Amino acid sequence: MANVNVSFNASQQQLALLRLVNWGLKIGLILFATDLFGLTTPPVTLSYVLIFEACYVGFSYRFHRLSMNNNGLLFLTLLLDTLFWATWLYFTGGATNAFVSLLLLPIAISAITLPLWAPWCLTIVSTVFYSLMIVDITEQNSGSVMDHDMSQMNHVMQANQAMPASHSMDMGSHYLGMWFNFVISALVLTITVGFIAKRIRQKNAELHYLREAQLRQEKILALGTASAQMAHQLATPLATLRLLVDELSDSINDVEQTELISEMQQALNRCEVTLADLRLATESIREQKLTEQRVDKLVIMLTEQISLLMPEAQLNISIAPQVESHIVLTDMGLLPALMALIQNGVQASEDNQHSSQVDVNISLSQPRELSIIIRDYGVGIATHLLHTLGSNMVKSPKGMGIAVLLSHTSFERLGGKLYLKPHSECGTEAIVTLPLSEQKTS
């Protein structure tokens, strides 16, 4: 995102420099090339307009950052550019000015940088100004100039009978052709360039998303490698601890110590189950094994896992009746991903209300899409972190957001998505969407 802002800032600065070049071009043409290009000598009124435009150019260059990510302000500046160009053209020859095609420049810029409505608006404004200049020059030439031109043409035709009368110059048709050519050029810029710019923006957005996804996968791969190594290293100490605890349980008869040994055995059981699940999940992901699972059975498995590994959690699960018989494609990473979100919710609720309450609502968000909403009763997540959690590791007082990142990756692998949003009352909602299988059991 920082690279995008830098690029946009550079383009705004280049646009401000282009305004300065355009202003210098107007001054240079008036002072040095009026006769060369057949421009009309401008009145004093144009001097005041150019002075005002100079102030505008300096302001736009000094504060070009203001229009960053502000389409309305950028459109306003391009509209002012069009007005200044139209004013200069009007006082230096109007429609007969050789530089009248520069009215198309703001249209081209808006077609590249702004949504489709902007070039259409500028096309309408530029066409109106050009039409007024055409009408003005036509009215001026309809009198003496046209009569003088026609008398000269008749004189030439009488002197040279070989020239047919159809070759007489019709300035009205010529001006109409100029107007029609301007309209076609403006429409081509608006439609063609706007369409191409839109496709380029879409491609850039896709490339940006793919680049972020690739970086996220690289981080997940590094985390997975480190986790596998650590799990392998933990297997031997856990086996040793199991033997020691079993020996202690056989040699100790004290009731109080027996209870301590029992708690140690439960903790070891939890570690062993987690390691076993990790091995199965690793094998399943490596071989890309997907299994069909009924939603109601998936909920039962989730409840059992929560009861075993997080007995302190107060889990309130509500499932819509029409969802129970649907089938989702799962692997060994789905349950751990859901449990990680529930565990985060339990921790958030405990920190805020000293209760481990978490609500889970399962329903259909679309006809072929399962929605799992996990709501906690914590203080909520900071707004600037909502769009970053799940796509990157984020530093926070509670950790690095690795659990959410891993869960998001697991859902994406199954064709689902994870959204985080604040609840209207308190806490945060983690919304998981998963595609449903075409099959449905009765």
C-alpha positions as CSV (number, residue, x, y, z in Angstrom):
1,M,0.0,0.0,0.0
2,A,2.9,2.4,0.7
3,N,4.2,1.8,-2.9
4,V,0.7,2.7,-4.3
5,N,0.6,5.9,-2.3
6,V,4.1,6.9,-3.4
7,S,3.2,6.2,-7.1
8,F,-0.1,8.2,-6.8
9,N,1.8,11.1,-5.1
10,A,4.3,11.1,-8.0
11,S,1.5,11.2,-10.6
12,Q,-0.1,14.1,-8.8
13,Q,3.2,16.0,-8.8
14,Q,3.6,15.3,-12.5
15,L,0.1,16.6,-13.1
16,A,0.9,19.8,-11.3
17,L,4.1,20.2,-13.4
18,L,2.0,19.6,-16.5
19,R,-0.3,22.5,-15.5
20,L,2.8,24.7,-15.2
21,V,3.9,23.7,-18.7
22,N,0.5,24.4,-20.1
23,W,0.4,27.9,-18.5
24,G,3.9,28.6,-19.9
25,L,2.7,27.4,-23.3
26,K,-0.2,29.9,-23.3
27,I,2.1,32.8,-22.4
28,G,4.7,31.8,-25.0
29,L,2.1,31.5,-27.8
30,I,0.7,34.9,-26.9
31,L,4.0,36.7,-26.8
32,F,6.0,35.0,-29.5
33,A,3.7,32.9,-31.9
34,T,0.5,34.9,-32.4
35,D,1.2,35.6,-36.0
36,L,2.9,32.3,-36.7
37,F,-0.2,30.2,-35.7
38,G,-2.8,32.8,-36.8
39,L,-4.0,33.5,-33.2
40,T,-6.2,36.4,-32.4
41,T,-4.6,39.2,-30.4
42,P,-6.1,38.7,-26.9
43,P,-7.7,41.5,-25.0
44,V,-6.5,42.8,-21.6
45,T,-9.1,40.6,-19.9
46,L,-7.1,37.5,-20.7
47,S,-4.2,38.9,-18.7
48,Y,-6.2,38.9,-15.5
49,V,-7.3,35.3,-16.2
50,L,-3.7,34.2,-16.7
51,I,-2.7,35.9,-13.5
52,F,-5.5,34.0,-11.6
53,E,-4.4,30.8,-13.4
54,A,-0.8,31.3,-12.3
55,C,-2.0,31.5,-8.6
56,Y,-4.0,28.3,-9.2
57,V,-1.0,26.5,-10.8
58,G,1.2,27.5,-7.8
59,F,-1.4,26.4,-5.3
60,S,-2.0,23.0,-7.0
61,Y,1.7,22.4,-7.1
62,R,2.2,23.3,-3.5
63,F,-0.7,21.3,-2.2
64,H,-0.8,18.5,-4.8
65,R,-1.0,15.9,-1.9
66,L,-4.5,17.1,-1.0
67,S,-6.0,15.3,-4.0
68,M,-4.4,12.0,-3.1
69,N,-7.1,9.3,-2.9
70,N,-9.7,12.1,-3.3
71,N,-11.5,11.6,-6.7
72,G,-13.8,14.6,-6.1
73,L,-10.9,17.0,-5.6
74,L,-9.0,15.7,-8.5
75,F,-12.0,16.0,-10.8
76,L,-12.5,19.6,-9.6
77,T,-8.9,20.4,-10.6
78,L,-9.3,18.9,-14.0
79,L,-12.6,20.8,-14.5
80,L,-10.7,24.0,-13.6
81,D,-8.1,23.1,-16.2
82,T,-10.8,22.7,-18.8
83,L,-12.3,26.1,-17.9
84,F,-8.9,27.8,-18.2
85,W,-8.2,26.1,-21.5
86,A,-11.6,27.1,-22.9
87,T,-11.2,30.7,-21.7
88,W,-7.8,31.0,-23.4
89,L,-9.0,29.5,-26.6
90,Y,-12.0,31.8,-26.7
91,F,-9.9,34.9,-26.4
92,T,-7.3,33.7,-28.9
93,G,-9.4,32.6,-31.9
94,G,-12.1,30.3,-30.5
95,A,-12.8,27.3,-32.7
96,T,-10.3,28.4,-35.3
97,N,-7.4,28.2,-32.8
98,A,-4.9,25.5,-33.9
99,F,-4.6,24.3,-30.3
100,V,-8.2,23.6,-29.7
101,S,-7.5,19.9,-29.4
102,L,-5.8,20.5,-26.1
103,L,-9.3,20.6,-24.6
104,L,-9.0,16.8,-24.9
105,L,-6.1,16.6,-22.5
106,P,-8.1,16.8,-19.2
107,I,-10.5,14.2,-20.6
108,A,-7.6,11.8,-21.3
109,I,-6.1,12.4,-17.8
110,S,-9.5,11.8,-16.1
111,A,-10.1,8.6,-18.2
112,I,-6.9,7.2,-16.8
113,T,-7.0,8.3,-13.2
114,L,-10.7,8.6,-12.3
115,P,-13.9,6.5,-12.4
116,L,-16.0,6.5,-15.6
117,W,-18.3,9.3,-14.6
118,A,-15.5,11.8,-14.5
119,P,-14.4,11.7,-18.2
120,W,-18.0,11.7,-19.3
121,C,-18.7,14.9,-17.3
122,L,-15.5,16.5,-18.7
123,T,-16.5,15.4,-22.2
124,I,-19.9,17.1,-21.9
125,V,-18.4,20.3,-20.5
126,S,-15.7,20.4,-23.2
127,T,-18.2,19.7,-26.0
128,V,-20.5,22.5,-24.7
129,F,-17.6,25.0,-24.7
130,Y,-16.5,23.9,-28.1
131,S,-20.0,24.1,-29.5
132,L,-20.4,27.7,-28.1
133,M,-17.1,28.6,-29.8
134,I,-18.4,27.1,-33.1
135,V,-21.6,29.0,-32.9
136,D,-19.7,32.2,-32.1
137,I,-17.3,31.9,-35.0
138,T,-20.1,30.9,-37.3
139,E,-22.1,34.0,-36.4
140,Q,-19.1,36.2,-36.9
141,N,-18.4,34.7,-40.3
142,S,-22.0,34.6,-41.5
143,G,-21.8,38.3,-42.4
144,S,-19.0,40.1,-44.2
145,V,-16.4,37.4,-44.0
146,M,-18.6,34.8,-45.6
147,D,-19.8,37.3,-48.3
148,H,-16.3,38.3,-49.0
149,D,-15.2,34.7,-49.3
150,M,-18.1,33.8,-51.6
151,S,-17.5,36.8,-53.9
152,Q,-13.8,35.9,-54.3
153,M,-14.8,32.3,-55.0
154,N,-17.4,33.4,-57.6
155,H,-14.7,35.5,-59.2
156,V,-12.3,32.6,-59.4
157,M,-15.0,30.4,-60.8
158,Q,-15.8,32.9,-63.6
159,A,-12.1,33.1,-64.5
160,N,-11.7,29.4,-64.5
161,Q,-14.8,27.6,-66.0
162,A,-13.1,24.2,-65.5
163,M,-13.7,24.4,-61.7
164,P,-17.2,23.0,-60.9
165,A,-19.6,24.9,-58.6
166,S,-19.7,22.1,-56.2
167,H,-16.1,22.9,-55.1
168,S,-17.1,26.2,-53.6
169,M,-16.0,26.4,-50.0
170,D,-18.8,25.9,-47.5
171,M,-17.4,27.1,-44.2
172,G,-20.5,26.1,-42.3
173,S,-20.0,22.5,-43.3
174,H,-16.3,22.8,-42.4
175,Y,-17.1,24.1,-38.9
176,L,-19.7,21.3,-38.5
177,G,-17.0,18.8,-39.5
178,M,-14.6,20.3,-36.9
179,W,-17.3,19.9,-34.2
180,F,-18.1,16.4,-35.2
181,N,-14.4,15.5,-35.2
182,F,-14.0,16.9,-31.7
183,V,-16.9,15.0,-30.4
184,I,-15.7,11.7,-31.9
185,S,-12.2,12.3,-30.4
186,A,-13.7,13.0,-27.0
187,L,-15.9,9.9,-27.1
188,V,-13.0,7.7,-28.2
189,L,-10.9,9.0,-25.2
190,T,-13.8,8.6,-22.8
191,I,-14.8,5.1,-23.9
192,T,-11.6,3.4,-25.1
193,V,-9.0,4.9,-22.8
194,G,-11.4,4.7,-19.8
195,F,-12.1,1.0,-20.5
196,I,-8.4,0.3,-20.9
197,A,-7.6,2.2,-17.7
198,K,-10.3,0.3,-15.9
199,R,-8.9,-3.1,-17.0
200,I,-5.4,-2.0,-16.0
201,R,-6.6,-1.0,-12.5
202,Q,-8.4,-4.4,-12.2
203,K,-5.2,-6.2,-13.2
204,N,-3.1,-4.2,-10.8
205,A,-5.6,-5.0,-8.0
206,E,-5.4,-8.7,-8.9
207,L,-1.6,-8.6,-9.0
208,H,-1.6,-6.8,-5.6
209,Y,-3.9,-9.5,-4.1
210,L,-1.8,-12.3,-5.6
211,R,1.4,-10.7,-4.3
212,E,0.0,-10.4,-0.8
213,A,-1.3,-14.0,-1.0
214,Q,2.2,-15.2,-2.0
215,L,3.8,-13.3,0.8
216,R,1.2,-14.8,3.2
217,Q,1.9,-18.3,1.9
218,E,5.6,-17.8,2.4
219,K,5.1,-16.8,6.0
220,I,2.7,-19.7,6.5
221,L,5.3,-22.1,5.0
222,A,8.0,-20.7,7.4
223,L,5.6,-21.0,10.4
224,G,4.6,-24.5,9.3
225,T,8.3,-25.6,9.0
226,A,9.1,-24.2,12.4
227,S,6.0,-25.8,13.9
228,A,6.8,-29.2,12.4
229,Q,10.4,-29.1,13.7
230,M,9.3,-28.1,17.2
231,A,6.5,-30.8,17.2
232,H,9.1,-33.4,16.3
233,Q,11.4,-32.2,19.1
234,L,8.5,-32.2,21.6
235,A,7.6,-35.8,20.9
236,T,10.5,-37.4,22.8
237,P,10.2,-35.2,26.0
238,L,6.4,-35.9,26.1
239,A,7.0,-39.6,25.9
240,T,9.6,-39.3,28.7
241,L,7.1,-37.3,30.8
242,R,4.4,-39.9,30.3
243,L,6.6,-42.6,31.6
244,L,7.6,-40.5,34.6
245,V,4.0,-39.6,35.4
246,D,2.9,-43.2,35.2
247,E,5.7,-44.3,37.5
248,L,4.7,-41.5,40.0
249,S,1.1,-42.5,39.9
250,D,2.0,-46.1,40.8
251,S,4.3,-45.1,43.6
252,I,2.3,-42.4,45.3
253,N,-0.7,-43.2,47.5
254,D,-1.4,-39.7,48.9
255,V,-4.8,-38.4,47.8
256,E,-3.7,-34.8,47.3
257,Q,-0.7,-35.8,45.3
258,T,-2.8,-38.3,43.3
259,E,-5.0,-35.4,42.2
260,L,-1.9,-33.5,41.1
261,I,-0.8,-36.5,39.1
262,S,-4.2,-36.7,37.5
263,E,-4.0,-33.1,36.4
264,M,-0.6,-33.7,35.0
265,Q,-1.9,-36.7,33.1
266,Q,-4.8,-34.6,31.6
267,A,-2.3,-32.0,30.5
268,L,-0.1,-34.7,28.9
269,N,-3.2,-36.2,27.2
270,R,-4.0,-32.8,25.8
271,C,-0.4,-32.4,24.4
272,E,-0.4,-35.9,22.9
273,V,-3.8,-35.4,21.3
274,T,-2.6,-32.1,19.8
275,L,0.6,-33.7,18.4
276,A,-1.4,-36.5,16.9
277,D,-3.8,-34.1,15.3
278,L,-0.9,-32.1,14.0
279,R,0.6,-35.2,12.4
280,L,-2.8,-36.1,10.8
281,A,-3.3,-32.5,9.6
282,T,0.2,-32.3,8.1
283,E,-0.4,-35.6,6.2
284,S,-3.9,-34.5,5.1
285,I,-2.6,-31.1,3.8
286,R,0.4,-32.7,2.1
287,E,-1.8,-35.2,0.3
288,Q,-4.6,-32.6,-0.3
289,K,-7.2,-34.9,1.2
290,L,-10.7,-33.5,1.4
291,T,-13.5,-35.3,3.1
292,E,-17.2,-34.6,3.0
293,Q,-18.7,-33.8,6.4
294,R,-22.3,-33.1,7.5
295,V,-22.6,-29.7,9.2
296,D,-24.3,-31.2,12.3
297,K,-21.6,-33.8,12.7
298,L,-19.0,-31.1,12.3
299,V,-20.6,-29.1,15.1
300,I,-20.6,-32.2,17.3
301,M,-16.9,-32.8,16.7
302,L,-16.2,-29.1,17.4
303,T,-18.1,-29.2,20.6
304,E,-16.2,-32.4,21.8
305,Q,-12.9,-30.8,20.9
306,I,-13.8,-27.6,22.9
307,S,-14.9,-29.7,25.9
308,L,-11.7,-31.7,25.8
309,L,-9.2,-28.9,25.2
310,M,-11.0,-25.9,26.6
311,P,-13.4,-27.1,29.3
312,E,-13.6,-23.6,30.8
313,A,-15.3,-22.2,27.6
314,Q,-18.9,-21.3,27.9
315,L,-19.9,-22.1,24.3
316,N,-23.4,-21.2,23.0
317,I,-23.9,-22.8,19.7
318,S,-27.1,-22.1,17.6
319,I,-27.5,-23.9,14.3
320,A,-30.3,-23.3,11.8
321,P,-32.4,-26.4,11.2
322,Q,-32.1,-26.2,7.4
323,V,-28.3,-26.2,7.6
324,E,-27.8,-29.5,9.6
325,S,-28.1,-31.8,6.6
326,H,-25.8,-29.9,4.3
327,I,-22.3,-31.1,3.5
328,V,-19.0,-29.2,3.5
329,L,-15.6,-30.3,2.2
330,T,-13.2,-30.3,5.1
331,D,-9.6,-31.4,5.9
332,M,-7.8,-31.7,9.2
333,G,-7.1,-28.0,9.3
334,L,-10.7,-26.8,9.6
335,L,-11.4,-27.8,13.2
336,P,-8.1,-26.3,14.6
337,A,-8.8,-23.1,12.6
338,L,-12.3,-22.8,14.2
339,M,-11.0,-23.7,17.6
340,A,-8.3,-21.0,17.3
341,L,-11.0,-18.3,16.7
342,I,-13.1,-19.6,19.6
343,Q,-10.0,-19.6,21.9
344,N,-9.3,-16.0,21.0
345,G,-12.9,-15.2,21.8
346,V,-12.8,-17.0,25.1
347,Q,-9.6,-15.0,26.0
348,A,-11.2,-11.7,25.0
349,S,-14.3,-12.4,27.0
350,E,-12.4,-13.3,30.1
351,D,-10.2,-10.2,29.9
352,N,-13.2,-7.9,29.6
353,Q,-16.0,-9.5,31.6
354,H,-14.2,-12.3,33.5
355,S,-16.5,-14.9,31.8
356,S,-15.5,-17.2,29.0
357,Q,-18.7,-16.8,27.0
358,V,-18.6,-17.2,23.2
359,D,-21.6,-17.4,20.9
360,V,-21.4,-19.4,17.7
361,N,-24.2,-19.0,15.1
362,I,-24.3,-21.3,12.1
363,S,-26.6,-20.5,9.2
364,L,-26.8,-20.0,5.4
365,S,-25.5,-16.6,4.2
366,Q,-26.3,-17.6,0.6
367,P,-28.0,-20.7,-0.9
368,R,-24.7,-22.5,-1.4
369,E,-22.6,-20.9,1.4
370,L,-22.3,-21.8,5.0
371,S,-21.8,-18.9,7.5
372,I,-20.2,-19.4,10.9
373,I,-20.3,-16.3,13.1
374,I,-18.1,-16.5,16.3
375,R,-18.9,-13.6,18.6
376,D,-17.0,-12.8,21.8
377,Y,-17.7,-10.3,24.6
378,G,-14.3,-8.5,24.7
379,V,-13.4,-4.9,24.3
380,G,-13.2,-5.4,20.5
381,I,-10.3,-5.0,18.0
382,A,-8.9,-1.7,17.0
383,T,-10.3,-0.4,13.7
384,H,-6.9,-0.1,12.0
385,L,-6.2,-3.8,12.8
386,L,-9.5,-5.2,11.5
387,H,-8.4,-5.2,7.8
388,T,-4.9,-6.4,8.6
389,L,-5.6,-9.3,10.9
390,G,-5.8,-12.6,9.0
391,S,-3.7,-11.3,6.1
392,N,-0.5,-10.5,8.0
393,M,1.2,-10.8,11.3
394,V,0.3,-7.8,13.5
395,K,2.0,-6.8,16.7
396,S,-0.5,-6.2,19.5
397,P,-0.5,-6.5,23.3
398,K,-2.1,-10.0,22.9
399,G,0.4,-11.4,20.4
400,M,1.2,-11.3,16.8
401,G,-2.1,-12.4,15.3
402,I,-0.6,-15.7,14.1
403,A,-3.7,-17.8,15.1
404,V,-6.0,-15.6,13.0
405,L,-3.5,-15.7,10.1
406,L,-3.3,-19.5,10.2
407,S,-7.1,-19.8,10.5
408,H,-7.6,-17.5,7.5
409,T,-5.2,-19.5,5.4
410,S,-7.0,-22.8,6.4
411,F,-10.4,-21.3,5.3
412,E,-8.9,-20.0,2.0
413,R,-7.6,-23.4,1.2
414,L,-11.1,-24.8,1.5
415,G,-12.5,-22.0,-0.7
416,G,-13.8,-20.0,2.3
417,K,-13.1,-16.6,3.8
418,L,-12.7,-14.9,7.1
419,Y,-14.0,-11.5,8.0
420,L,-13.6,-9.6,11.3
421,K,-16.0,-6.8,12.3
422,P,-17.0,-5.1,15.6
423,H,-20.3,-6.1,17.2
424,S,-22.9,-3.3,17.7
425,E,-22.9,-3.9,21.5
426,C,-19.5,-5.1,22.4
427,G,-16.9,-7.5,21.3
428,T,-15.9,-8.8,17.8
429,E,-17.5,-11.0,15.3
430,A,-15.4,-13.5,13.3
431,I,-17.5,-14.4,10.2
432,V,-16.4,-17.6,8.4
433,T,-17.9,-18.5,5.1
434,L,-17.5,-21.9,3.5
435,P,-18.9,-23.3,0.3
436,L,-21.4,-26.1,0.6
437,S,-21.1,-29.3,-1.4
438,E,-23.7,-29.9,-4.1
439,Q,-24.8,-33.0,-2.3
440,K,-27.2,-33.0,0.6
441,T,-28.1,-35.8,2.9
442,S,-31.5,-36.4,4.2
